[in-house]
C-alpha cells in the first residue's frame, strides 16, 4: 500500500511534503493560563502543488519555560490534484480527507 501512495503523491519527483507559515491572523488567550490560540495561514505543499490553509495553533508555556506548539490541519488529497488511491481493483478505496496533526516543543539555551 505504501508504494501505491508514493506513486499517487509523485514521491519520485516531489519527495517532501512541507508546510510554510505565512501569516498569524488572530491571537487569543486559551482556556488555561499560559496558553495562546493562534489562527494562522500557511501553505502546504505535496505532489508539487501548493494549497493555502487557515487553521488553529495552540501555544502552551511549560513549567520549564519551553513552548509546546500543537494543532491539526484538515486537507483533502484532491487539494493537491491527487486521486485517492484504490487497492485490489477498487475493493478498498481510501478517503479524500486527510488530517495532519503536529506537536513539538521549542526551547532555547
N, C-alpha and C positions, 0 to 999 in steps of 0.2 A: 504494500500500500504506500510506503514511503516513496518508492520510485515513481509511482503514478502521480503523487502530489508534487514531487520535484519537477516532473515533466510539465504539469499544469502551471507551476509557478515560474517556469522558464529558468530554472535554477542554473542551468549551464551557462546562460548569458547574463543572468542577474542573480548572483548567489546570495545577496544580502537583502533582508527586509529591514527597513530603517524607519525612524521617526525623528522629526526635527520640530522642536517647539518654536513657534514664530511670534506668539503674542499672548500675554496674560490679559484677559478681558475683564475679570472681576475677582476681587479678593474679599472673602467674608470670614469672620470668626467661626470656628467649628463648634460642635456641641460640647466639646471638652476643652479645658484650659490647655493652652499650648498647641492648639490645633487650628489650622487655617484651611479653608476650602477655596481653591482657585478654579475659575473657569478659564480654560486655555484653548488656543487654536494652534494646531500643528499640522504637519504634512507627513502622512505615512507613505512609504514607497515600497512597492512589491511588484515583481514581474515587469520592472521597467516603467511602471505607471505610478504617478503621484495622485494622492487623494487627500484633500483638506478635511480635517475633522475637528469638531469642537467637543470637548469633554471636560470632566471634573478631575482635579488632582487634589489629594489630601496631603498636607504637610503637618507632621507631628514632631514636636520637640521632645526628645527623650531625656531621662534623668541625667545622662552623661553629657548633655549638650549637643548630641547628634540630632540630625533631622531625618526622619523617615518620610519618603515620598511614595505614595501608593495611588492606585486608580485602575480603571478599566477603560478600554477603548472598544466600542462595538463597531464592527466593519462588516462588509459583505465582500465575498470574493469577486462578485460582479463589479464592485467599485474599481477593481483593477483589471477589468476585462478578462477575468478568469472564470471559466466554466467549472462549476462544482464537479469534482471527479465522480465517475461511476466505476463500480467494480463488478466483476462476474457478469459482464454483459448487461448491466443495468439492474441486476438483482439487489445491489446495495448502492444507494445514492447518498452522497454527502449533502449537508445543508449548505446554503449560500452564506448563512450568517456565521461569523467568527467573532470571538472575543479575546482580546489580548489584555491580560492582567499583569500589572507590574508592581513591584515593591522593592525598593532599595534604600540604603542609608547613606547619607552624606556626612562626612566628618573631615575635620581639618587638623592641623598639627597644633 
